[in-house]
């Protein structure tokens, strides 16, 4: 294991778990913005993602509001790939694509702007659980006539990654860390 991976895994090891209804939810700076984010962990995530994608095959990086933004911005700087943001508010710009998304604990609309026909898109996400958000974003990118080539999520929990891989075999989908909840604690897998 690399130093960067060790830093990421150590930061997740003692994350508290809360319940939103019957949905277990861990609290971590990368996924929730609290407690404060350690710049060394953010740097480690950026290094790990840079290594895992062939950036010559990517035209634009897509970050998903809110917690995808502090992850995607340093990645855009590190790779030189422009960044677009899936936002939770409409701007009404020409070509805007509305996305209806459902996760394990929420529903809502997001909006994509400034994707061009034929662009190759890499998506960076903080957590992939059910896959609901990413499924909706993939469909939105397709409606914009662009193409998702890569998805990297920092944390994978649940079966969403496998469901997305089956539904989108032409997209390279991967996670940096897999975990599950065991009662009130995070268990790192692999």
N, C-alpha and C positions, 0 to 999 in steps of 0.2 A: 504494500500500500504506500502511496505517496504521502509526503508531508501535508499537501493540500487536502487530500482525502481524510487523513487523520484529524486535521483541524475541523473539517466539516462534521465528521462523525462525533467527535468529542463535544462539539457545540450542541448536537441533538440529543446526546445521551440522557441528560437530566431535564429535558423539557417537560413542563407540567401538562397534564391532560385535563380538559374540562369536557362536560357533556352538553351538547345543544340538542335537547330532546333525546333521541336515542342514537345520536351521531357523536362519536368520540372525536375530539378536536384537540390537537396539541398546540401549545403556545411557544413560538420561537421567533427571534428577531427577523429571520429571513422570510417567514410566512405571515407574520403579524405586525412587525415593526416594534414589538415590545418583547422583552426589555431591549435596551439599546443595541444596535447592531455593531458587532466587532469588525473593524475594517479588515483585519486579517482573515476573518471567515469570508467576507465578501470578496476579497482578493483570491482566496482559495477557490471559491466557486467560479469566479471568472477564469482562472487558470484551467480548472477541470473542464469547463465547457469549451474553451478555446481548443483544447486538445481533441475533443470528441466529434468535431464537425469539420467537414471539408468546406472551408469558407469560400473557396473559389467557385462553389456551386450555389452560393447564396447571394441574392441581390438585395434583400432587405431583412432586417431582424424585427420581429413583432414581440412586444412586451404587453402583457395583459395587466390593466389597472386592477388593483393598486400595487400589490407587492411584487409584481413582475417588473415594475419600473426601476427600483434600486438595483435589481439584478441585471436588467437589460442595458442600462446606461453605461456602466463600465465595460460591458461586453462589446457594445458598439464602438467605444473608444479603442479597446484592445484589438478589434478586428478591422476597424475602418469601414464596417458595414452600416449603412444608414438604419435608423430606428424609427418605426411607427408604433403607435400605441392603440390598443383596443380600449376605448374609453367608455365610461358609464354614462356619458352624456352626449346628446346629439348636437352637432354643429350645423347640420343642414347643408353641408358643402356638396357640390356636385360629385356624384359617384359614391357618396356615403352609403355604407352597407349596414343595415340593422341586424343584430344578432340577438336572438332570444336564447338565454342560457339558463340551465337548471343544474345546481350542484346538490350535494348531499344535504345541504343546510340552507340554501337560498335559491331564489329565482330573480331574474331581472334581465334588462336589455343592455347590450353593449353596442358600440358603433366603431366601424373601421373606416378610416379615411386614408387617402393618398396611396392606395395600392394600385399598381398599373398592370394592365393586361400582360400576361406572360411572365411576370416577375416570379422568381423563386424565393420562397419565404421560409425562414427558420423561426420557430416560436420558442421562446423561453418562458417557462412557467415555474412558479414557486412550488406548488404541490399538485399532484395528480392523484385524486382519490377515485371518484366514480367515472371520470372522463367526460362528464356532461359539459363543462366549460370548453374543453378543447374540441369536443365534437362540434359544438356550435361555432367555434372560431374557425375550424377547418372548413365548415360549410360556408361561412361568411367569406373566407379567402377565395373559395371556389366561385362564389357568386360575383366577386370582384374580378373574376377571370385570371387570378393569379394561382400559384401552385405551392402547396406546402411540401417542402423537401425534408425538413428535419424538425423534430420536436424534442427538446430536452427539458425535463422537469428536475428540479433540485431534489425533491422528496417524492417518492412513490409510496402510496399506501392503498390497500384495497386492490380490486381487480380492474380498475379503469385502464391501465396501460395495456394489458393484454387485450381488452375489448377493442381499444383503438387500433392496435396492431392488426387484429383480424379484420376490422372494418376498412383499414387503410394500409394494405400491404406495400404500397408504393412509397410510403412515408417512413423515414428512419426515426423511430420513437425510442427514447432511452431515458433512464433516470440516473442520477448520481448516487442516491442512497435509497434503499427500500427499508421501510419500517412498518411496524404494526403496534397497536396498543394492547397492552396486557393489563387490564384493570386501569389503574391510574398511572401507568408508566409506559414510556416509549421503549420498544425493543427493536434494535437495529438488526436487519437481516443481512445475509451474505457475509 
